[in-house]
């Protein structure tokens, strides 16, 4: 078996991964999940059509008068949460040890024969509580940002599971060993999530908490030893960026990881990472089920690009937008202070332009914003360079913000991949800088071009206040979900409420920015840029 990066796809077991798009059905093959090009292609196709079928199911027959009821039944089935009792039908729940009325350790020798139930505390979430996934009732598929299931944009309620502590739990805290692993690249807020998971585990009464060093690699590398964690260890780690546990891409085989879980006696595994990491977590969950291991695997979505499906945002995104303001302001000052100055800022966003868009909106200093979802030309009468010439003539300066994944059709392909299987992108920022200098030289217009790439400065930042709150709640709810017996799930925020979602439903493909969304229209209004095609 290959490494986890290449073992994920064939084992995902995707179902209903087909989407209705404008000219027929475009299938998505789960075996190619880690192929970024396939993921981007599928995302582009579905982002470009008027009607987006959120169901991803070829079986919808809109002529059937009961299609709506059948759709909702299928949706409920797909979004049901895997639970320990699916495999261990005789698992007996016990009263939760999580109660904020207590101020002493909830688990002690006095509880050896059972756990007290505090029925007077009303802080638990009922298993039947649900959160509405979509809240806008679009009257037409031509409405800005419309997400429709059928051509008539029929309103269909879609409910997902509310996150939070349950009154009954399926693990005895004093016997539990919990592990945390952080995978992929750095992202603001990793330490905040680690800290809150540890603190919440201790409130439940867990004594054995460890960190797996350097991502999935830490499960197999004999030179890497697990790190004991406690509130004392993690108390102040949120005050700095990075990850206390370290990060890495790629890793060992699924069998090696699950073997390691068994050898270490791990009962709860918390996985912090993006799409690929979550795909790995889902395969680990399935392998544990196959071996009949009572292990709860819970993900916390970490992607600075904000490209996880169904969620309002992921942690690190707000901080990235805020930190990007420093780079944009520097580029603006450089451009504004120079004769015919142009500032270029390259921001993160492999497949989606959320950071570039939000940073442009927040700064109010961007004249041109370029994102992966919207194609553009540099040259020609409608190209970016012609518009920059107009800005130089009328304003005297200009500032360009470009997402790293934008304009990849213009740069030379590398065909190289990183350890996670992601294609290494061409440097669109440097390419634009070079083409800009050549263009203005050819037309004999002097320009002073400054290029800023703050990528690694942003990744290494500590979380801001907004992300700090998000990380805190995500960490807490991850622990609540694991103790409630759920596995193969991730925690996120939908319509300002925290929810649990089955992992396969959020990793089908990368979330893309809708070029017809109101937010992108607001960005275009702010920059005043034309269509560059």
Backbone torsions as a table, in degrees:
resi	resn	phi	psi	omega
1	UNK	NA	140.5	-178.9
2	UNK	-77.5	-175.6	179.1
3	UNK	-67.8	168.4	-175.8
4	UNK	-60.0	-32.8	-179.3
5	UNK	-59.5	-35.9	-175.4
6	UNK	-103.4	-6.3	179.7
7	UNK	-94.0	-13.1	-174.4
8	UNK	-65.9	-54.0	-170.5
9	UNK	-52.4	-56.8	-174.5
10	UNK	-63.4	-16.8	-174.5
11	UNK	-105.2	1.3	-174.5
12	UNK	-65.5	-35.6	-179.2
13	UNK	67.7	43.5	179.5
14	UNK	-62.3	146.4	173.2
15	UNK	-131.0	145.1	179.8
16	UNK	59.1	34.7	-178.5
17	UNK	-90.1	53.5	176.5
18	UNK	-130.6	137.3	-176.8
19	UNK	-120.0	136.6	170.9
20	UNK	-71.2	119.9	173.5
21	UNK	-122.2	178.1	-163.9
22	UNK	-55.1	-42.9	-173.6
23	UNK	-115.3	53.3	177.8
24	UNK	114.3	-159.3	-176.2
25	UNK	-108.3	130.9	177.6
26	UNK	-112.8	111.1	-177.0
27	UNK	-81.3	153.1	174.4
28	UNK	-120.2	121.2	-176.6
29	UNK	-90.7	115.6	-179.6
30	UNK	-59.9	-26.3	179.6
31	UNK	-62.4	-21.0	-177.8
32	UNK	-106.1	25.3	-174.7
33	UNK	-54.5	-42.4	-175.0
34	UNK	-82.9	2.5	174.4
35	UNK	-82.0	107.2	-176.8
36	UNK	-61.3	-37.5	-177.7
37	UNK	-63.5	-40.9	178.2
38	UNK	-65.0	-41.4	-178.3
39	UNK	-64.5	-42.0	-179.0
40	UNK	-67.6	-40.9	-179.1
41	UNK	-62.0	-47.4	-179.8
42	UNK	-61.3	-41.6	179.7
43	UNK	-64.0	-41.1	-178.9
44	UNK	-64.4	-42.6	-179.1
45	UNK	-58.8	-48.4	-174.5
46	UNK	-77.0	-21.0	178.6
47	UNK	-80.3	-16.1	-172.1
48	UNK	-95.7	-6.6	-175.9
49	UNK	-97.2	162.8	-178.1
50	UNK	-74.0	-39.7	-177.0
51	UNK	-108.4	121.4	176.9
52	UNK	-102.6	120.8	178.1
53	UNK	-89.3	101.8	-177.2
54	UNK	-68.7	-13.6	-174.4
55	UNK	-80.9	-28.0	-179.7
56	UNK	55.2	45.2	-176.7
57	UNK	-133.7	128.8	-179.0
58	UNK	-75.4	-8.9	-169.5
59	UNK	-88.4	4.8	-177.9
60	UNK	-73.2	121.2	175.2
61	UNK	-115.2	99.8	-173.8
62	UNK	-71.0	-10.7	175.6
63	UNK	-79.7	-15.0	177.3
64	UNK	-74.3	120.9	-178.9
65	UNK	-61.7	-17.5	-179.2
66	UNK	-102.2	15.2	-175.0
67	UNK	-60.2	-37.3	-177.4
68	UNK	-64.6	-43.9	179.0
69	UNK	-64.4	-40.3	179.7
70	UNK	-67.9	-38.6	177.5
71	UNK	-60.5	-46.7	-178.3
72	UNK	-64.5	-37.2	178.0
73	UNK	-65.0	-41.5	178.9
74	UNK	-67.4	-40.7	178.5
75	UNK	-60.5	-45.3	179.9
76	UNK	-61.9	-37.2	178.8
77	UNK	-67.1	-44.3	-177.8
78	UNK	-66.8	-32.8	-176.7
79	UNK	-98.4	10.3	172.2
80	UNK	-68.6	147.2	-173.6
81	UNK	-94.8	130.5	174.1
82	UNK	-60.4	140.5	-175.3
83	UNK	-135.0	152.8	179.1
84	UNK	-53.4	-36.3	-177.0
85	UNK	-70.5	-12.8	175.1
86	UNK	-63.5	-31.3	-179.6
87	UNK	-104.0	-41.5	-179.4
88	UNK	-107.4	81.9	-176.6
89	UNK	-62.8	-21.4	-178.0
90	UNK	-95.4	7.8	179.8
91	UNK	-62.5	130.5	-176.0
92	UNK	-104.9	122.2	177.5
93	UNK	-73.8	153.8	177.0
94	UNK	-126.4	158.4	177.8
95	UNK	-57.9	140.9	-177.9
96	UNK	-64.7	142.5	175.0
97	UNK	-91.1	0.2	178.9
98	UNK	-93.0	108.2	176.8
99	UNK	-149.7	121.3	-174.4
100	UNK	-77.7	-1.0	173.3
101	UNK	-78.9	-19.1	179.5
102	UNK	-84.6	142.5	174.8
103	UNK	-124.2	6.2	175.5
104	UNK	-115.5	160.6	-179.9
105	UNK	-53.0	128.4	-174.7
106	UNK	-70.8	-22.3	-177.0
107	UNK	-114.2	124.3	178.2
108	UNK	-144.8	179.0	-179.7
109	UNK	-61.9	-25.4	-178.6
110	UNK	-67.4	-17.4	-177.4
111	UNK	-97.9	10.9	-174.8
112	UNK	-56.4	-33.0	-177.9
113	UNK	-92.8	0.3	-178.6
114	UNK	158.5	179.2	-176.4
115	UNK	-123.0	139.3	178.3
116	UNK	-73.7	147.9	177.6
117	UNK	-110.4	125.1	179.0
118	UNK	-101.7	88.3	-175.8
119	UNK	-74.6	-9.4	-178.4
120	UNK	-86.1	-13.4	179.4
121	UNK	-87.9	122.7	-175.0
122	UNK	-105.7	40.3	-178.8
123	UNK	-99.9	6.7	-178.5
124	UNK	-90.1	153.7	176.6
125	UNK	-98.2	132.5	178.7
126	UNK	-74.7	142.8	-179.0
127	UNK	-61.5	-20.3	-179.4
128	UNK	-93.6	1.1	176.5
129	UNK	-66.9	139.9	-179.3
130	UNK	-134.0	157.5	177.2
131	UNK	-121.1	136.6	179.8
132	UNK	-75.0	124.0	-174.7
133	UNK	-73.8	-43.0	179.7
134	UNK	-116.9	137.2	-175.5
135	UNK	-120.0	-7.1	179.0
136	UNK	-98.8	127.5	176.3
137	UNK	-95.1	94.2	-179.0
138	UNK	-73.8	132.0	-179.1
139	UNK	-88.4	-16.3	-179.2
140	UNK	-149.8	148.4	177.5
141	UNK	-70.9	-11.9	178.1
142	UNK	-87.7	-3.5	176.1
143	UNK	-66.6	145.6	-179.6
144	UNK	-57.5	127.5	177.3
145	UNK	72.5	14.8	-175.8
146	UNK	-59.5	133.0	173.8
147	UNK	-120.2	101.7	-172.0
148	UNK	-116.5	147.6	177.9
149	UNK	-90.9	-41.8	178.8
150	UNK	-120.6	167.5	-177.5
151	UNK	-59.5	-23.6	-178.8
152	UNK	-92.1	3.4	-178.3
153	UNK	54.6	46.6	178.2
154	UNK	-62.5	136.0	178.0
155	UNK	-72.4	123.2	178.6
156	UNK	-130.1	121.6	179.4
157	UNK	-72.4	133.4	179.0
158	UNK	-128.2	113.0	-174.2
159	UNK	-109.6	138.3	176.3
160	UNK	-124.8	166.0	-170.7
161	UNK	-75.9	130.7	177.3
162	UNK	-73.3	139.1	-179.8
163	UNK	-88.6	158.4	176.2
164	UNK	142.6	173.8	-177.6
165	UNK	-70.0	138.8	176.9
166	UNK	-101.1	156.5	-178.2
167	UNK	-72.4	-24.7	179.0
168	UNK	-118.7	141.2	179.0
169	UNK	-124.4	163.4	-173.4
170	UNK	-117.9	9.8	176.1
171	UNK	-133.1	139.5	174.7
172	UNK	-84.1	114.2	-172.5
173	UNK	-54.3	-38.9	-176.2
174	UNK	-69.0	-15.7	-179.5
175	UNK	-104.1	-4.4	-173.7
176	UNK	-82.3	141.4	165.6
177	UNK	-118.5	121.7	-177.4
178	UNK	-110.3	146.2	179.5
179	UNK	-132.1	147.4	178.3
180	UNK	-124.4	137.4	177.5
181	UNK	-137.0	138.0	178.3
182	UNK	-116.3	126.9	-173.5
183	UNK	-124.3	165.5	178.0
184	UNK	83.5	-146.5	179.9
185	UNK	-94.0	174.7	177.7
186	UNK	-71.8	157.3	-178.8
187	UNK	-160.2	135.0	177.3
188	UNK	-57.2	131.8	176.8
189	UNK	107.9	-7.5	-179.6
190	UNK	-57.7	-46.6	-179.1
191	UNK	-66.0	-32.8	178.4
192	UNK	-63.1	-42.6	-179.8
193	UNK	-68.2	-45.6	177.9
194	UNK	-54.9	-48.4	-177.8
195	UNK	-58.5	-45.7	-175.1
196	UNK	-73.0	-32.1	174.7
197	UNK	-62.0	-45.8	-179.2
198	UNK	-62.9	-46.9	-178.4
199	UNK	-61.3	-43.9	-178.7
200	UNK	-68.4	-39.1	176.5
201	UNK	-59.1	-41.9	-179.7
202	UNK	-67.5	-33.5	177.0
203	UNK	-64.5	-36.1	175.8
204	UNK	-67.2	-25.7	-179.0
205	UNK	112.6	12.9	-180.0
206	UNK	-76.5	132.3	-179.3
207	UNK	-104.8	-26.1	-175.7
208	UNK	-107.5	101.2	-179.9
209	UNK	-127.8	129.4	-179.2
210	UNK	-133.2	156.5	173.0
211	UNK	-109.0	135.9	176.5
212	UNK	-91.3	119.3	-173.6
213	UNK	-74.9	142.7	171.2
214	UNK	55.7	53.8	172.0
215	UNK	66.1	-156.8	-179.1
216	UNK	-60.7	-23.0	178.9
217	UNK	-56.6	-33.2	-176.9
218	UNK	-64.8	-15.1	178.5
219	UNK	-77.2	-22.2	-173.5
220	UNK	-119.8	-24.6	-177.4
221	UNK	-74.8	113.0	-176.2
222	UNK	-66.9	-17.9	179.5
223	UNK	-81.6	-10.8	-179.4
224	UNK	-103.8	122.4	-179.6
225	UNK	-107.0	147.1	179.7
226	UNK	-64.2	149.5	-175.7
227	UNK	-104.8	118.6	176.5
228	UNK	-63.3	135.5	-178.7
229	UNK	-123.2	143.9	176.1
230	UNK	-153.4	171.7	178.8
231	UNK	-59.3	-36.6	179.5
232	UNK	-63.1	-37.9	-178.8
233	UNK	-70.4	-40.0	-172.0
234	UNK	-98.2	1.5	-170.1
235	UNK	-50.1	-43.5	-174.2
236	UNK	-117.3	15.2	-175.5
237	UNK	-69.8	-22.0	-179.2
238	UNK	-71.6	-8.7	-179.8
239	UNK	-81.3	-3.4	177.7
240	UNK	-133.9	159.1	179.7
241	UNK	-80.3	-171.0	180.0
242	UNK	78.8	-161.2	178.4
243	UNK	-132.5	126.8	176.5
244	UNK	-54.6	-32.9	-174.5
245	UNK	-91.2	-11.9	-175.7
246	UNK	81.7	159.8	179.8
247	UNK	-132.5	160.0	172.6
248	UNK	-162.3	162.7	177.5
249	UNK	-105.7	159.4	-179.2
250	UNK	72.2	-160.8	179.1
251	UNK	151.2	-168.0	-176.3
252	UNK	-79.4	-174.5	178.0
253	UNK	-76.3	163.4	177.9
254	UNK	-61.2	-42.5	-180.0
255	UNK	-59.8	-40.7	180.0
256	UNK	-64.8	-40.1	-179.6
257	UNK	-65.3	-48.1	-177.7
258	UNK	-69.3	-35.2	173.6
259	UNK	-58.7	-42.8	179.7
260	UNK	-64.6	-39.8	176.8
261	UNK	-59.1	-43.1	179.4
262	UNK	-64.5	-46.7	-177.7
263	UNK	-62.4	-37.8	-178.1
264	UNK	-81.0	-14.7	-179.3
265	UNK	72.0	36.7	-177.7
266	UNK	-82.8	131.6	-179.9
267	UNK	-103.7	-35.6	-179.4
268	UNK	-123.4	126.3	179.0
269	UNK	-121.5	122.7	179.1
270	UNK	-109.4	120.8	-174.0
271	UNK	-113.7	119.4	179.7
272	UNK	-105.2	117.0	-178.9
273	UNK	178.2	-176.8	-177.1
274	UNK	-94.5	-151.9	-175.4
275	UNK	-58.0	-50.0	-178.7
276	UNK	-64.3	-41.2	178.4
277	UNK	-63.2	-41.1	179.1
278	UNK	-67.8	-36.2	175.3
279	UNK	-60.5	-41.1	175.9
280	UNK	-62.6	-42.8	179.2
281	UNK	-61.1	-37.6	-179.9
282	UNK	-68.3	-37.2	177.5
283	UNK	-68.5	-38.9	176.3
284	UNK	-61.0	-44.4	177.6
285	UNK	-57.5	-47.0	-178.5
286	UNK	-65.9	-37.6	179.3
287	UNK	-68.2	-36.9	176.3
288	UNK	-63.5	-39.1	176.5
289	UNK	-64.2	-43.2	-179.3
290	UNK	-59.6	-37.8	-179.8
291	UNK	-88.1	1.6	-178.2
292	UNK	57.7	48.0	175.9
293	UNK	-98.4	131.2	178.6
294	UNK	-83.8	78.4	-179.0
295	UNK	-126.9	129.4	175.5
296	UNK	-97.9	122.9	179.3
297	UNK	-110.5	117.1	-176.5
298	UNK	-126.0	131.6	179.7
299	UNK	-98.9	152.4	170.1
300	UNK	-124.9	113.3	-172.9
301	UNK	-67.8	123.7	-179.4
302	UNK	-125.1	103.5	172.2
303	UNK	-150.4	118.1	-177.3
304	UNK	-66.3	-22.1	-178.9
305	UNK	-76.6	-11.8	179.6
306	UNK	65.1	36.9	-173.4
307	UNK	-109.5	31.7	175.0
308	UNK	-93.9	132.9	-177.5
309	UNK	-61.5	149.4	168.3
310	UNK	75.1	-12.9	-173.0
311	UNK	-99.2	147.3	176.7
312	UNK	-58.8	-48.0	179.6
313	UNK	-165.4	163.2	176.3
314	UNK	-115.2	158.4	-174.7
315	UNK	-68.3	146.6	-176.6
316	UNK	98.3	-23.0	-176.4
317	UNK	-67.0	-49.3	-179.7
318	UNK	-59.3	-41.4	178.9
319	UNK	-64.0	-40.5	179.7
320	UNK	-62.1	-43.0	179.3
321	UNK	-63.8	-42.3	-179.4
322	UNK	-66.3	-44.7	-179.3
323	UNK	-68.8	-29.3	178.8
324	UNK	-63.5	-23.8	179.7
325	UNK	-60.8	-34.6	179.7
326	UNK	-63.0	-45.9	-179.6
327	UNK	-66.1	-42.8	-179.5
328	UNK	-64.5	-42.4	179.7
329	UNK	-64.9	-38.3	176.7
330	UNK	-63.3	-43.5	178.9
331	UNK	-63.4	-38.7	179.6
332	UNK	-64.6	-45.3	-179.5
333	UNK	-63.5	-44.0	177.9
334	UNK	-59.7	-47.5	-177.5
335	UNK	-67.5	-43.0	-176.4
336	UNK	-69.2	-27.2	-176.4
337	UNK	-88.2	-14.0	-176.8
338	UNK	-98.8	158.4	172.6
339	UNK	-76.6	119.4	-175.6
340	UNK	54.6	51.8	-177.9
341	UNK	-84.8	141.2	174.6
342	UNK	-131.1	126.3	176.0
343	UNK	-106.5	134.5	177.6
344	UNK	-120.0	128.1	177.3
345	UNK	-122.0	122.5	176.1
346	UNK	-99.2	126.2	-179.6
347	UNK	-116.9	168.1	-179.0
348	UNK	-70.0	155.7	-179.3
349	UNK	143.5	81.2	-177.5
350	UNK	-66.9	-51.0	-175.9
351	UNK	-114.0	-15.7	-175.2
352	UNK	-136.2	149.0	-174.0
353	UNK	-105.1	28.7	-176.0
354	UNK	-61.8	-43.6	-178.7
355	UNK	-64.5	-47.1	-179.6
356	UNK	-60.2	-44.0	-179.3
357	UNK	-63.5	-50.7	-177.2
358	UNK	-66.9	-36.7	179.0
359	UNK	-66.3	-39.5	177.9
360	UNK	-64.0	-43.2	178.8
361	UNK	-63.0	-43.2	-175.5
362	UNK	-69.1	-35.8	-173.2
363	UNK	-79.0	-38.8	-174.8
364	UNK	68.8	13.3	-176.9
365	UNK	-115.5	2.0	-175.9
366	UNK	-93.4	133.4	176.5
367	UNK	-99.0	-29.0	-179.6
368	UNK	-139.1	125.5	176.9
369	UNK	-119.9	122.7	-176.7
370	UNK	-117.0	127.7	-175.6
371	UNK	-130.3	160.4	-177.4
372	UNK	-62.6	-31.7	-173.9
373	UNK	-75.2	-16.9	-176.5
374	UNK	-118.3	109.9	-179.8
375	UNK	-65.6	154.9	179.6
376	UNK	-152.0	160.6	174.7
377	UNK	-114.0	143.3	175.0
378	UNK	-85.3	-42.7	-174.7
379	UNK	-102.1	171.8	178.5
380	UNK	96.6	170.9	-176.1
381	UNK	-62.7	-24.5	-179.9
382	UNK	-111.0	16.1	-176.4
383	UNK	-81.4	168.4	-179.4
384	UNK	-62.2	-40.4	-176.1
385	UNK	-65.9	-38.1	176.9
386	UNK	-63.8	-38.7	178.3
387	UNK	-67.4	-38.0	177.6
388	UNK	-64.7	-35.5	175.4
389	UNK	-61.0	-43.1	178.2
390	UNK	-61.8	-41.7	-179.8
391	UNK	-66.3	-40.1	178.1
392	UNK	-61.7	-41.2	-178.7
393	UNK	-69.9	-34.2	-174.3
394	UNK	-98.3	-33.6	-177.2
395	UNK	-109.3	-27.6	-177.9
396	UNK	92.4	-11.3	179.8
397	UNK	-159.9	169.8	179.2
398	UNK	-158.5	154.1	176.4
399	UNK	-129.3	130.2	-179.0
400	UNK	-115.1	134.4	174.9
401	UNK	-117.6	125.5	-177.0
402	UNK	-131.9	133.0	175.6
403	UNK	-77.5	146.2	-173.4
404	UNK	-60.1	-27.4	-178.5
405	UNK	-91.6	-0.2	-179.5
406	UNK	-73.4	150.4	172.4
407	UNK	57.9	31.1	-178.5
408	UNK	-69.0	-16.6	175.4
409	UNK	-72.7	-14.3	-178.2
410	UNK	-92.5	-25.4	-174.8
411	UNK	-98.2	162.4	-178.7
412	UNK	-70.7	132.2	179.9
413	UNK	-71.8	138.4	178.4
414	UNK	-93.6	-29.1	-176.7
415	UNK	60.7	10.4	177.3
416	UNK	-95.8	155.0	178.4
417	UNK	-129.6	156.7	175.5
418	UNK	-88.7	-174.4	-175.5
419	UNK	-66.0	-18.9	178.9
420	UNK	-90.5	-2.5	-178.8
421	UNK	90.0	4.2	178.4
422	UNK	-79.1	137.4	176.9
423	UNK	-66.2	134.1	176.6
424	UNK	-77.3	119.4	-172.9
425	UNK	-76.4	152.3	169.9
426	UNK	-73.4	153.0	-176.1
427	UNK	-83.4	94.3	-177.9
428	UNK	-67.3	-30.5	179.9
429	UNK	-64.1	-48.6	179.0
430	UNK	-64.7	-39.1	179.7
431	UNK	-61.6	-46.4	178.9
432	UNK	-62.3	-41.5	178.9
433	UNK	-58.7	-46.6	-178.3
434	UNK	-66.4	-45.0	-179.2
435	UNK	-65.3	-34.6	179.5
436	UNK	-64.9	-44.9	180.0
437	UNK	-63.1	-42.5	179.5
438	UNK	-64.9	-42.7	-177.8
439	UNK	-61.7	-49.4	-176.5
440	UNK	-71.7	-27.6	175.6
441	UNK	-67.8	-40.0	-179.4
442	UNK	-65.3	-32.2	-179.6
443	UNK	-98.0	9.9	175.3
444	UNK	58.9	41.2	174.5
445	UNK	-114.8	115.4	-179.7
446	UNK	-70.0	134.2	175.7
447	UNK	-135.2	151.7	177.1
448	UNK	-116.6	102.0	-173.4
449	UNK	-99.5	127.0	175.7
450	UNK	-117.4	131.0	-177.7
451	UNK	-116.4	129.5	-179.0
452	UNK	-126.3	128.2	175.2
453	UNK	-122.7	98.0	-176.0
454	UNK	-92.8	15.0	-170.6
455	UNK	-47.4	-56.3	-173.2
456	UNK	-75.5	-23.7	174.3
457	UNK	-67.9	-37.9	-179.0
458	UNK	-72.2	-44.2	-178.6
459	UNK	-59.6	-32.4	-173.7
460	UNK	-88.4	-0.8	-177.7
461	UNK	-70.6	155.6	168.3
462	UNK	-77.2	156.8	-177.9
463	UNK	-66.9	143.7	173.8
464	UNK	-79.8	-176.8	-174.3
465	UNK	-62.0	-43.0	-178.8
466	UNK	-62.3	-47.9	178.4
467	UNK	-68.5	-32.3	177.6
468	UNK	-59.7	-41.8	177.7
469	UNK	-66.3	-46.5	180.0
470	UNK	-58.7	-45.9	-179.9
471	UNK	-61.6	-40.6	-180.0
472	UNK	-60.2	-48.1	-177.2
473	UNK	-70.7	-39.2	177.8
474	UNK	-61.9	-43.5	178.8
475	UNK	-61.9	-44.4	178.8
476	UNK	-61.7	-47.5	-176.2
477	UNK	-69.2	-27.6	175.3
478	UNK	-61.8	-43.3	178.9
479	UNK	-67.3	-43.0	178.4
480	UNK	-58.8	-42.0	-179.4
481	UNK	-64.8	-41.0	-180.0
482	UNK	-64.8	-45.8	-179.8
483	UNK	-67.6	-27.3	177.4
484	UNK	-73.0	-6.1	175.8
485	UNK	97.4	3.4	179.6
486	UNK	-80.6	147.5	178.8
487	UNK	-149.5	152.2	-176.5
488	UNK	73.9	28.9	-178.3
489	UNK	-122.3	166.0	170.4
490	UNK	-131.6	161.4	-178.0
491	UNK	-113.5	140.7	-179.7
492	UNK	-156.8	-175.4	-179.5
493	UNK	-120.1	123.8	179.2
494	UNK	-125.9	121.3	-179.8
495	UNK	52.5	43.8	177.0
496	UNK	71.8	2.3	178.6
497	UNK	-112.4	148.1	-177.1
498	UNK	-90.0	134.7	-172.0
499	UNK	-136.2	163.5	169.7
500	UNK	-107.7	136.2	179.8
501	UNK	-132.0	141.4	174.1
502	UNK	-64.9	135.7	-173.9
503	UNK	-54.5	-44.9	-177.2
504	UNK	-56.5	-28.2	-176.8
505	UNK	-75.8	-15.1	-178.1
506	UNK	-108.7	-2.8	-177.0
507	UNK	-118.6	12.7	-177.9
508	UNK	-57.7	-41.0	176.5
509	UNK	-164.3	168.5	-177.9
510	UNK	-72.5	140.1	175.1
511	UNK	-68.7	135.2	-177.8
512	UNK	-116.7	153.2	174.3
513	UNK	-75.9	131.7	179.9
514	UNK	-83.4	114.7	-179.4
515	UNK	-63.0	-13.8	177.5
516	UNK	-101.9	12.5	-179.3
517	UNK	-78.4	156.9	178.3
518	UNK	-63.5	-33.9	-177.7
519	UNK	-67.1	-40.4	177.2
520	UNK	-67.6	-37.7	176.1
521	UNK	-61.7	-37.9	177.3
522	UNK	-64.5	-38.5	178.8
523	UNK	-64.1	-44.7	178.6
524	UNK	-62.5	-37.1	176.8
525	UNK	-63.5	-38.9	-178.8
526	UNK	-69.5	-44.0	-176.3
527	UNK	-80.6	-30.4	-177.2
528	UNK	75.5	15.8	-176.8
529	UNK	-78.1	149.0	176.3
530	UNK	-86.8	-176.0	173.0
531	UNK	-79.1	127.7	-175.2
532	UNK	-97.0	31.8	176.9
533	UNK	-123.9	NA	NA
